[in-house]
Amino acid sequence: MTKKAVKSTPAKKTAKAPGVEALRKDVAVLKADAKVVLDDIKVVAHDGRRSALRKGKRLAKSAGSRFEDANHAMKSTVRDKPMRAIGASFAAGWLLGALRRK
């Protein structure tokens, strides 16, 4: 048996296939869902940025206070033991100079 080729005729532009309306509704729902997801992502990103900024400020403040404490301790040590401070400075300079020559 031979099969005959069936020619399809194009549908009229006014006629709609049965599933087209369902697909359009599904696409509309998908667009709405995508918008909600993108809005949620924006909120999460904004909250994450805000949290990171707060943490960065806390760390900077902590580092600043630690630096001030170290600076105060160093000044006290230099005032209390000036010869030891001069010797440490000389040794550090000599060491850096020796390393630089190589």
Biopython code that builds the backbone (N, CA, C, O; Angstrom):
import numpy as np
from Bio.PDB.StructureBuilder import StructureBuilder

atoms = [
    (1, "MET", "N", (0.816, -1.185, 0.000)),
    (1, "MET", "CA", (0.000, 0.000, 0.000)),
    (1, "MET", "C", (0.854, 1.239, 0.000)),
    (1, "MET", "O", (1.855, 1.325, 0.711)),
    (2, "THR", "N", (0.469, 2.155, -0.767)),
    (2, "THR", "CA", (1.180, 3.429, -0.821)),
    (2, "THR", "C", (0.379, 4.463, -0.066)),
    (2, "THR", "O", (-0.851, 4.499, -0.106)),
    (3, "LYS", "N", (1.116, 5.289, 0.611)),
    (3, "LYS", "CA", (0.452, 6.351, 1.365)),
    (3, "LYS", "C", (0.373, 7.576, 0.481)),
    (3, "LYS", "O", (1.312, 7.914, -0.240)),
    (4, "LYS", "N", (-0.729, 8.207, 0.552)),
    (4, "LYS", "CA", (-0.899, 9.444, -0.206)),
    (4, "LYS", "C", (-0.514, 10.613, 0.679)),
    (4, "LYS", "O", (-0.875, 10.664, 1.855)),
    (5, "ALA", "N", (0.211, 11.535, 0.113)),
    (5, "ALA", "CA", (0.581, 12.731, 0.841)),
    (5, "ALA", "C", (-0.644, 13.615, 0.986)),
    (5, "ALA", "O", (-1.348, 13.895, 0.016)),
    (6, "VAL", "N", (-0.879, 14.036, 2.179)),
    (6, "VAL", "CA", (-2.019, 14.905, 2.437)),
    (6, "VAL", "C", (-1.491, 16.321, 2.515)),
    (6, "VAL", "O", (-0.603, 16.625, 3.313)),
    (7, "LYS", "N", (-2.033, 17.164, 1.699)),
    (7, "LYS", "CA", (-1.619, 18.564, 1.727)),
    (7, "LYS", "C", (-2.433, 19.279, 2.795)),
    (7, "LYS", "O", (-3.658, 19.177, 2.853)),
    (8, "SER", "N", (-1.716, 20.000, 3.628)),
    (8, "SER", "CA", (-2.447, 20.759, 4.634)),
    (8, "SER", "C", (-2.738, 22.139, 4.083)),
    (8, "SER", "O", (-1.926, 22.738, 3.377)),
    (9, "THR", "N", (-3.862, 22.602, 4.409)),
    (9, "THR", "CA", (-4.239, 23.943, 3.976)),
    (9, "THR", "C", (-4.054, 24.879, 5.144)),
    (9, "THR", "O", (-4.392, 24.536, 6.277)),
    (10, "PRO", "N", (-3.528, 26.041, 4.889)),
    (10, "PRO", "CA", (-3.320, 26.973, 5.990)),
    (10, "PRO", "C", (-4.659, 27.375, 6.593)),
    (10, "PRO", "O", (-5.652, 27.562, 5.889)),
    (11, "ALA", "N", (-4.656, 27.503, 7.933)),
    (11, "ALA", "CA", (-5.882, 27.909, 8.607)),
    (11, "ALA", "C", (-6.136, 29.376, 8.337)),
    (11, "ALA", "O", (-5.216, 30.153, 8.082)),
    (12, "LYS", "N", (-7.369, 29.726, 8.397)),
    (12, "LYS", "CA", (-7.717, 31.134, 8.202)),
    (12, "LYS", "C", (-7.153, 31.929, 9.366)),
    (12, "LYS", "O", (-7.036, 31.414, 10.478)),
    (13, "LYS", "N", (-6.812, 33.154, 9.116)),
    (13, "LYS", "CA", (-6.213, 33.978, 10.154)),
    (13, "LYS", "C", (-7.199, 34.259, 11.276)),
    (13, "LYS", "O", (-6.774, 34.513, 12.403)),
    (14, "THR", "N", (-8.444, 34.225, 11.023)),
    (14, "THR", "CA", (-9.421, 34.501, 12.062)),
    (14, "THR", "C", (-9.680, 33.280, 12.927)),
    (14, "THR", "O", (-10.091, 33.423, 14.079)),
    (15, "ALA", "N", (-9.450, 32.081, 12.404)),
    (15, "ALA", "CA", (-9.688, 30.866, 13.174)),
    (15, "ALA", "C", (-8.494, 30.613, 14.083)),
    (15, "ALA", "O", (-7.350, 30.822, 13.678)),
    (16, "LYS", "N", (-8.752, 30.165, 15.307)),
    (16, "LYS", "CA", (-7.681, 29.919, 16.273)),
    (16, "LYS", "C", (-7.661, 28.438, 16.607)),
    (16, "LYS", "O", (-8.702, 27.793, 16.736)),
    (17, "ALA", "N", (-6.463, 27.924, 16.742)),
    (17, "ALA", "CA", (-6.317, 26.529, 17.129)),
    (17, "ALA", "C", (-6.806, 26.379, 18.563)),
    (17, "ALA", "O", (-6.749, 27.343, 19.327)),
    (18, "PRO", "N", (-7.283, 25.204, 18.950)),
    (18, "PRO", "CA", (-7.883, 25.037, 20.267)),
    (18, "PRO", "C", (-6.951, 25.347, 21.441)),
    (18, "PRO", "O", (-7.429, 25.849, 22.458)),
    (19, "GLY", "N", (-5.651, 25.075, 21.351)),
    (19, "GLY", "CA", (-4.749, 25.277, 22.477)),
    (19, "GLY", "C", (-4.096, 26.636, 22.538)),
    (19, "GLY", "O", (-3.359, 26.917, 23.483)),
    (20, "VAL", "N", (-4.341, 27.493, 21.559)),
    (20, "VAL", "CA", (-3.649, 28.786, 21.501)),
    (20, "VAL", "C", (-4.047, 29.670, 22.674)),
    (20, "VAL", "O", (-3.183, 30.303, 23.279)),
    (21, "GLU", "N", (-5.299, 29.730, 23.003)),
    (21, "GLU", "CA", (-5.747, 30.573, 24.113)),
    (21, "GLU", "C", (-5.171, 30.070, 25.441)),
    (21, "GLU", "O", (-4.778, 30.862, 26.298)),
    (22, "ALA", "N", (-5.127, 28.764, 25.592)),
    (22, "ALA", "CA", (-4.543, 28.196, 26.815)),
    (22, "ALA", "C", (-3.065, 28.547, 26.907)),
    (22, "ALA", "O", (-2.562, 28.865, 27.985)),
    (23, "LEU", "N", (-2.368, 28.490, 25.772)),
    (23, "LEU", "CA", (-0.945, 28.851, 25.758)),
    (23, "LEU", "C", (-0.756, 30.324, 26.096)),
    (23, "LEU", "O", (0.159, 30.684, 26.838)),
    (24, "ARG", "N", (-1.609, 31.162, 25.560)),
    (24, "ARG", "CA", (-1.508, 32.602, 25.854)),
    (24, "ARG", "C", (-1.722, 32.857, 27.341)),
    (24, "ARG", "O", (-1.015, 33.664, 27.945)),
    (25, "LYS", "N", (-2.688, 32.174, 27.926)),
    (25, "LYS", "CA", (-2.931, 32.341, 29.362)),
    (25, "LYS", "C", (-1.738, 31.844, 30.164)),
    (25, "LYS", "O", (-1.333, 32.477, 31.138)),
    (26, "ASP", "N", (-1.174, 30.706, 29.755)),
    (26, "ASP", "CA", (0.003, 30.171, 30.443)),
    (26, "ASP", "C", (1.190, 31.125, 30.347)),
    (26, "ASP", "O", (1.930, 31.300, 31.316)),
    (27, "VAL", "N", (1.372, 31.739, 29.186)),
    (27, "VAL", "CA", (2.472, 32.696, 29.006)),
    (27, "VAL", "C", (2.238, 33.918, 29.885)),
    (27, "VAL", "O", (3.183, 34.445, 30.471)),
    (28, "ALA", "N", (0.993, 34.375, 29.983)),
    (28, "ALA", "CA", (0.692, 35.524, 30.834)),
    (28, "ALA", "C", (0.978, 35.200, 32.301)),
    (28, "ALA", "O", (1.535, 36.024, 33.028)),
    (29, "VAL", "N", (0.594, 33.996, 32.730)),
    (29, "VAL", "CA", (0.868, 33.580, 34.112)),
    (29, "VAL", "C", (2.369, 33.465, 34.327)),
    (29, "VAL", "O", (2.873, 33.863, 35.378)),
    (30, "LEU", "N", (3.083, 32.934, 33.365)),
    (30, "LEU", "CA", (4.536, 32.797, 33.464)),
    (30, "LEU", "C", (5.208, 34.165, 33.575)),
    (30, "LEU", "O", (6.139, 34.341, 34.361)),
    (31, "LYS", "N", (4.736, 35.127, 32.790)),
    (31, "LYS", "CA", (5.290, 36.483, 32.873)),
    (31, "LYS", "C", (5.063, 37.077, 34.255)),
    (31, "LYS", "O", (5.963, 37.692, 34.828)),
    (32, "ALA", "N", (3.858, 36.893, 34.791)),
    (32, "ALA", "CA", (3.556, 37.428, 36.122)),
    (32, "ALA", "C", (4.435, 36.758, 37.177)),
    (32, "ALA", "O", (4.959, 37.428, 38.066)),
    (33, "ASP", "N", (4.595, 35.444, 37.082)),
    (33, "ASP", "CA", (5.453, 34.731, 38.032)),
    (33, "ASP", "C", (6.901, 35.183, 37.925)),
    (33, "ASP", "O", (7.576, 35.338, 38.943)),
    (34, "ALA", "N", (7.383, 35.395, 36.712)),
    (34, "ALA", "CA", (8.760, 35.854, 36.514)),
    (34, "ALA", "C", (8.956, 37.237, 37.121)),
    (34, "ALA", "O", (10.007, 37.524, 37.693)),
    (35, "LYS", "N", (7.945, 38.093, 36.998)),
    (35, "LYS", "CA", (8.044, 39.432, 37.579)),
    (35, "LYS", "C", (8.130, 39.352, 39.101)),
    (35, "LYS", "O", (8.913, 40.071, 39.723)),
    (36, "VAL", "N", (7.316, 38.466, 39.701)),
    (36, "VAL", "CA", (7.347, 38.289, 41.152)),
    (36, "VAL", "C", (8.718, 37.776, 41.589)),
    (36, "VAL", "O", (9.271, 38.252, 42.581)),
    (37, "VAL", "N", (9.264, 36.818, 40.864)),
    (37, "VAL", "CA", (10.581, 36.268, 41.202)),
    (37, "VAL", "C", (11.653, 37.351, 41.094)),
    (37, "VAL", "O", (12.508, 37.461, 41.973)),
    (38, "LEU", "N", (11.618, 38.140, 40.041)),
    (38, "LEU", "CA", (12.610, 39.213, 39.886)),
    (38, "LEU", "C", (12.481, 40.251, 40.994)),
    (38, "LEU", "O", (13.486, 40.754, 41.498)),
    (39, "ASP", "N", (11.244, 40.573, 41.376)),
    (39, "ASP", "CA", (11.051, 41.513, 42.479)),
    (39, "ASP", "C", (11.612, 40.946, 43.778)),
    (39, "ASP", "O", (12.234, 41.670, 44.555)),
    (40, "ASP", "N", (11.395, 39.648, 44.016)),
    (40, "ASP", "CA", (11.949, 39.010, 45.212)),
    (40, "ASP", "C", (13.467, 39.019, 45.192)),
    (40, "ASP", "O", (14.098, 39.245, 46.224)),
    (41, "ILE", "N", (14.060, 38.779, 44.037)),
    (41, "ILE", "CA", (15.521, 38.802, 43.915)),
    (41, "ILE", "C", (16.059, 40.195, 44.222)),
    (41, "ILE", "O", (17.093, 40.338, 44.875)),
    (42, "LYS", "N", (15.354, 41.219, 43.750)),
    (42, "LYS", "CA", (15.786, 42.598, 44.032)),
    (42, "LYS", "C", (15.764, 42.871, 45.527)),
    (42, "LYS", "O", (16.682, 43.492, 46.062)),
    (43, "VAL", "N", (14.708, 42.405, 46.209)),
    (43, "VAL", "CA", (14.589, 42.632, 47.650)),
    (43, "VAL", "C", (15.726, 41.916, 48.385)),
    (43, "VAL", "O", (16.359, 42.493, 49.269)),
    (44, "VAL", "N", (15.979, 40.669, 48.018)),
    (44, "VAL", "CA", (17.047, 39.899, 48.673)),
    (44, "VAL", "C", (18.405, 40.555, 48.423)),
    (44, "VAL", "O", (19.223, 40.653, 49.338)),
    (45, "ALA", "N", (18.645, 41.000, 47.203)),
    (45, "ALA", "CA", (19.928, 41.646, 46.883)),
    (45, "ALA", "C", (20.086, 42.943, 47.671)),
    (45, "ALA", "O", (21.169, 43.250, 48.170)),
    (46, "HIS", "N", (19.001, 43.697, 47.776)),
    (46, "HIS", "CA", (19.055, 44.960, 48.515)),
    (46, "HIS", "C", (19.333, 44.699, 49.995)),
    (46, "HIS", "O", (20.146, 45.391, 50.609)),
    (47, "ASP", "N", (18.652, 43.694, 50.570)),
    (47, "ASP", "CA", (18.879, 43.360, 51.970)),
    (47, "ASP", "C", (20.304, 42.856, 52.192)),
    (47, "ASP", "O", (20.931, 43.188, 53.198)),
    (48, "GLY", "N", (20.813, 42.060, 51.260)),
    (48, "GLY", "CA", (22.180, 41.565, 51.374)),
    (48, "GLY", "C", (23.195, 42.688, 51.305)),
    (48, "GLY", "O", (24.190, 42.690, 52.029)),
    (49, "ARG", "N", (22.934, 43.637, 50.428)),
    (49, "ARG", "CA", (23.848, 44.781, 50.304)),
    (49, "ARG", "C", (23.835, 45.606, 51.584)),
    (49, "ARG", "O", (24.879, 46.042, 52.068)),
    (50, "ARG", "N", (22.639, 45.811, 52.121)),
    (50, "ARG", "CA", (22.510, 46.601, 53.344)),
    (50, "ARG", "C", (23.207, 45.903, 54.509)),
    (50, "ARG", "O", (23.881, 46.548, 55.312)),
    (51, "SER", "N", (23.044, 44.582, 54.599)),
    (51, "SER", "CA", (23.690, 43.804, 55.659)),
    (51, "SER", "C", (25.209, 43.854, 55.522)),
    (51, "SER", "O", (25.919, 44.011, 56.515)),
    (52, "ALA", "N", (25.704, 43.723, 54.303)),
    (52, "ALA", "CA", (27.155, 43.785, 54.071)),
    (52, "ALA", "C", (27.703, 45.164, 54.426)),
    (52, "ALA", "O", (28.807, 45.278, 54.958)),
    (53, "LEU", "N", (26.940, 46.200, 54.134)),
    (53, "LEU", "CA", (27.383, 47.558, 54.450)),
    (53, "LEU", "C", (27.473, 47.751, 55.965)),
    (53, "LEU", "O", (28.429, 48.342, 56.466)),
    (54, "ARG", "N", (26.466, 47.247, 56.692)),
    (54, "ARG", "CA", (26.504, 47.352, 58.156)),
    (54, "ARG", "C", (27.698, 46.590, 58.721)),
    (54, "ARG", "O", (28.388, 47.083, 59.614)),
    (55, "LYS", "N", (27.941, 45.389, 58.201)),
    (55, "LYS", "CA", (29.068, 44.589, 58.681)),
    (55, "LYS", "C", (30.388, 45.288, 58.375)),
    (55, "LYS", "O", (31.295, 45.290, 59.207)),
    (56, "GLY", "N", (30.502, 45.875, 57.199)),
    (56, "GLY", "CA", (31.717, 46.602, 56.833)),
    (56, "GLY", "C", (31.966, 47.784, 57.759)),
    (56, "GLY", "O", (33.105, 48.047, 58.144)),
    (57, "LYS", "N", (30.897, 48.497, 58.119)),
    (57, "LYS", "CA", (31.049, 49.630, 59.035)),
    (57, "LYS", "C", (31.508, 49.163, 60.411)),
    (57, "LYS", "O", (32.356, 49.793, 61.043)),
    (58, "ARG", "N", (30.930, 48.037, 60.873)),
    (58, "ARG", "CA", (31.342, 47.508, 62.179)),
    (58, "ARG", "C", (32.810, 47.104, 62.161)),
    (58, "ARG", "O", (33.551, 47.389, 63.102)),
    (59, "LEU", "N", (33.228, 46.437, 61.082)),
    (59, "LEU", "CA", (34.630, 46.006, 60.983)),
    (59, "LEU", "C", (35.577, 47.202, 60.920)),
    (59, "LEU", "O", (36.645, 47.186, 61.532)),
    (60, "ALA", "N", (35.183, 48.239, 60.177)),
    (60, "ALA", "CA", (36.032, 49.427, 60.075)),
    (60, "ALA", "C", (36.157, 50.115, 61.434)),
    (60, "ALA", "O", (37.234, 50.573, 61.817)),
    (61, "LYS", "N", (35.039, 50.179, 62.151)),
    (61, "LYS", "CA", (35.079, 50.805, 63.475)),
    (61, "LYS", "C", (35.966, 50.004, 64.423)),
    (61, "LYS", "O", (36.742, 50.574, 65.190)),
    (62, "SER", "N", (35.846, 48.678, 64.367)),
    (62, "SER", "CA", (36.653, 47.809, 65.211)),
    (62, "SER", "C", (38.138, 47.942, 64.864)),
    (62, "SER", "O", (38.989, 48.021, 65.750)),
    (63, "ALA", "N", (38.433, 47.966, 63.569)),
    (63, "ALA", "CA", (39.833, 48.109, 63.146)),
    (63, "ALA", "C", (40.390, 49.455, 63.577)),
    (63, "ALA", "O", (41.545, 49.548, 63.991)),
    (64, "GLY", "N", (39.576, 50.496, 63.484)),
    (64, "GLY", "CA", (40.025, 51.823, 63.909)),
    (64, "GLY", "C", (40.353, 51.867, 65.389)),
    (64, "GLY", "O", (41.360, 52.453, 65.788)),
    (65, "SER", "N", (39.498, 51.244, 66.214)),
    (65, "SER", "CA", (39.765, 51.256, 67.654)),
    (65, "SER", "C", (40.993, 50.405, 67.987)),
    (65, "SER", "O", (41.761, 50.754, 68.884)),
    (66, "ARG", "N", (41.184, 49.289, 67.271)),
    (66, "ARG", "CA", (42.384, 48.464, 67.501)),
    (66, "ARG", "C", (43.645, 49.238, 67.110)),
    (66, "ARG", "O", (44.666, 49.164, 67.793)),
    (67, "PHE", "N", (43.561, 49.986, 65.996)),
    (67, "PHE", "CA", (44.717, 50.778, 65.573)),
    (67, "PHE", "C", (45.042, 51.840, 66.619)),
    (67, "PHE", "O", (46.208, 52.059, 66.947)),
    (68, "GLU", "N", (44.011, 52.496, 67.138)),
    (68, "GLU", "CA", (44.243, 53.518, 68.165)),
    (68, "GLU", "C", (44.879, 52.908, 69.410)),
    (68, "GLU", "O", (45.776, 53.503, 70.008)),
    (69, "ASP", "N", (44.408, 51.704, 69.807)),
    (69, "ASP", "CA", (44.991, 51.027, 70.971)),
    (69, "ASP", "C", (46.464, 50.680, 70.723)),
    (69, "ASP", "O", (47.310, 50.894, 71.591)),
    (70, "ALA", "N", (46.762, 50.147, 69.540)),
    (70, "ALA", "CA", (48.148, 49.792, 69.208)),
    (70, "ALA", "C", (49.026, 51.036, 69.152)),
    (70, "ALA", "O", (50.172, 51.008, 69.601)),
    (71, "ASN", "N", (48.503, 52.110, 68.612)),
    (71, "ASN", "CA", (49.256, 53.364, 68.519)),
    (71, "ASN", "C", (49.556, 53.899, 69.917)),
    (71, "ASN", "O", (50.665, 54.354, 70.195)),
    (72, "HIS", "N", (48.569, 53.839, 70.778)),
    (72, "HIS", "CA", (48.769, 54.305, 72.159)),
    (72, "HIS", "C", (49.809, 53.437, 72.872)),
    (72, "HIS", "O", (50.676, 53.955, 73.576)),
    (73, "ALA", "N", (49.720, 52.112, 72.688)),
    (73, "ALA", "CA", (50.678, 51.206, 73.329)),
    (73, "ALA", "C", (52.090, 51.461, 72.814)),
    (73, "ALA", "O", (53.045, 51.436, 73.590)),
    (74, "MET", "N", (52.229, 51.707, 71.506)),
    (74, "MET", "CA", (53.549, 51.963, 70.933)),
    (74, "MET", "C", (54.131, 53.267, 71.479)),
    (74, "MET", "O", (55.313, 53.327, 71.816)),
    (75, "LYS", "N", (53.309, 54.303, 71.565)),
    (75, "LYS", "CA", (53.803, 55.579, 72.098)),
    (75, "LYS", "C", (54.224, 55.432, 73.561)),
    (75, "LYS", "O", (55.228, 56.002, 73.988)),
    (76, "SER", "N", (53.457, 54.672, 74.310)),
    (76, "SER", "CA", (53.805, 54.454, 75.729)),
    (76, "SER", "C", (55.129, 53.706, 75.847)),
    (76, "SER", "O", (55.964, 54.037, 76.689)),
    (77, "THR", "N", (55.314, 52.696, 74.998)),
    (77, "THR", "CA", (56.549, 51.918, 75.042)),
    (77, "THR", "C", (57.745, 52.782, 74.669)),
    (77, "THR", "O", (58.800, 52.688, 75.295)),
    (78, "VAL", "N", (57.584, 53.622, 73.651)),
    (78, "VAL", "CA", (58.702, 54.497, 73.238)),
    (78, "VAL", "C", (59.027, 55.487, 74.338)),
    (78, "VAL", "O", (60.197, 55.776, 74.584)),
    (79, "ARG", "N", (57.991, 56.020, 75.015)),
    (79, "ARG", "CA", (58.245, 56.955, 76.113)),
    (79, "ARG", "C", (58.925, 56.262, 77.293)),
    (79, "ARG", "O", (59.836, 56.818, 77.907)),
    (80, "ASP", "N", (58.479, 55.053, 77.603)),
    (80, "ASP", "CA", (59.019, 54.341, 78.774)),
    (80, "ASP", "C", (60.413, 53.767, 78.510)),
    (80, "ASP", "O", (61.248, 53.752, 79.414)),
    (81, "LYS", "N", (60.678, 53.300, 77.297)),
    (81, "LYS", "CA", (61.952, 52.650, 76.976)),
    (81, "LYS", "C", (62.485, 53.181, 75.649)),
    (81, "LYS", "O", (62.417, 52.488, 74.634)),
    (82, "PRO", "N", (63.017, 54.408, 75.646)),
    (82, "PRO", "CA", (63.456, 55.010, 74.382)),
    (82, "PRO", "C", (64.642, 54.294, 73.736)),
    (82, "PRO", "O", (64.708, 54.227, 72.509)),
    (83, "MET", "N", (65.566, 53.764, 74.510)),
    (83, "MET", "CA", (66.739, 53.103, 73.924)),
    (83, "MET", "C", (66.323, 51.799, 73.226)),
    (83, "MET", "O", (66.853, 51.466, 72.166)),
    (84, "ARG", "N", (65.395, 51.078, 73.809)),
    (84, "ARG", "CA", (64.916, 49.841, 73.183)),
    (84, "ARG", "C", (64.205, 50.177, 71.868)),
    (84, "ARG", "O", (64.336, 49.437, 70.892)),
    (85, "ALA", "N", (63.454, 51.287, 71.830)),
    (85, "ALA", "CA", (62.752, 51.696, 70.614)),
    (85, "ALA", "C", (63.748, 52.070, 69.521)),
    (85, "ALA", "O", (63.554, 51.731, 68.354)),
    (86, "ILE", "N", (64.819, 52.773, 69.905)),
    (86, "ILE", "CA", (65.853, 53.142, 68.927)),
    (86, "ILE", "C", (66.533, 51.888, 68.394)),
    (86, "ILE", "O", (66.776, 51.780, 67.192)),
    (87, "GLY", "N", (66.845, 50.934, 69.280)),
    (87, "GLY", "CA", (67.486, 49.688, 68.862)),
    (87, "GLY", "C", (66.590, 48.879, 67.926)),
    (87, "GLY", "O", (67.068, 48.310, 66.945)),
    (88, "ALA", "N", (65.302, 48.827, 68.224)),
    (88, "ALA", "CA", (64.374, 48.091, 67.366)),
    (88, "ALA", "C", (64.260, 48.756, 66.001)),
    (88, "ALA", "O", (64.194, 48.068, 64.982)),
    (89, "SER", "N", (64.236, 50.080, 65.969)),
    (89, "SER", "CA", (64.178, 50.804, 64.694)),
    (89, "SER", "C", (65.435, 50.568, 63.874)),
    (89, "SER", "O", (65.367, 50.354, 62.664)),
    (90, "PHE", "N", (66.594, 50.608, 64.547)),
    (90, "PHE", "CA", (67.857, 50.359, 63.852)),
    (90, "PHE", "C", (67.878, 48.950, 63.270)),
    (90, "PHE", "O", (68.267, 48.760, 62.118)),
    (91, "ALA", "N", (67.458, 47.952, 64.069)),
    (91, "ALA", "CA", (67.477, 46.563, 63.607)),
    (91, "ALA", "C", (66.514, 46.361, 62.426)),
    (91, "ALA", "O", (66.841, 45.655, 61.472)),
    (92, "ALA", "N", (65.355, 46.969, 62.492)),
    (92, "ALA", "CA", (64.388, 46.838, 61.398)),
    (92, "ALA", "C", (64.932, 47.482, 60.126)),
    (92, "ALA", "O", (64.775, 46.934, 59.035)),
    (93, "GLY", "N", (65.571, 48.642, 60.262)),
    (93, "GLY", "CA", (66.166, 49.305, 59.103)),
    (93, "GLY", "C", (67.291, 48.498, 58.501)),
    (93, "GLY", "O", (67.396, 48.385, 57.280)),
    (94, "TRP", "N", (68.131, 47.939, 59.347)),
    (94, "TRP", "CA", (69.248, 47.128, 58.862)),
    (94, "TRP", "C", (68.733, 45.890, 58.134)),
    (94, "TRP", "O", (69.249, 45.535, 57.074)),
    (95, "LEU", "N", (67.713, 45.225, 58.700)),
    (95, "LEU", "CA", (67.146, 44.036, 58.092)),
    (95, "LEU", "C", (66.510, 44.350, 56.730)),
    (95, "LEU", "O", (66.714, 43.616, 55.763)),
    (96, "LEU", "N", (65.754, 45.421, 56.663)),
    (96, "LEU", "CA", (65.139, 45.794, 55.377)),
    (96, "LEU", "C", (66.207, 46.156, 54.341)),
    (96, "LEU", "O", (66.082, 45.811, 53.165)),
    (97, "GLY", "N", (67.253, 46.850, 54.784)),
    (97, "GLY", "CA", (68.345, 47.175, 53.865)),
    (97, "GLY", "C", (69.053, 45.939, 53.348)),
    (97, "GLY", "O", (69.388, 45.855, 52.166)),
    (98, "ALA", "N", (69.283, 44.974, 54.238)),
    (98, "ALA", "CA", (69.946, 43.724, 53.830)),
    (98, "ALA", "C", (69.081, 42.942, 52.848)),
    (98, "ALA", "O", (69.596, 42.388, 51.877)),
    (99, "LEU", "N", (67.798, 42.893, 53.087)),
    (99, "LEU", "CA", (66.887, 42.189, 52.184)),
    (99, "LEU", "C", (66.787, 42.875, 50.830)),
    (99, "LEU", "O", (66.634, 42.212, 49.804)),
    (100, "ARG", "N", (66.871, 44.165, 50.826)),
    (100, "ARG", "CA", (66.760, 44.927, 49.579)),
    (100, "ARG", "C", (67.984, 44.763, 48.694)),
    (100, "ARG", "O", (67.874, 44.818, 47.469)),
    (101, "ARG", "N", (69.137, 44.563, 49.291)),
    (101, "ARG", "CA", (70.372, 44.416, 48.524)),
    (101, "ARG", "C", (70.405, 43.106, 47.766)),
    (101, "ARG", "O", (71.037, 43.021, 46.714)),
    (102, "LYS", "N", (69.741, 42.089, 48.274)),
    (102, "LYS", "CA", (69.806, 40.760, 47.628)),
    (102, "LYS", "C", (68.930, 40.657, 46.472)),
    (102, "LYS", "O", (68.876, 39.608, 45.830)),
]
sb = StructureBuilder()
sb.init_structure("model")
sb.init_model(0)
sb.init_chain("A")
sb.init_seg("    ")
for serial, (resi, resn, name, xyz) in enumerate(atoms, 1):
    if name == "N":
        sb.init_residue(resn, " ", resi, " ")
    sb.init_atom(name, np.array(xyz, "f"), 0.0, 1.0, " ", f" {name:<3s}", serial, name[0])
structure = sb.get_structure()
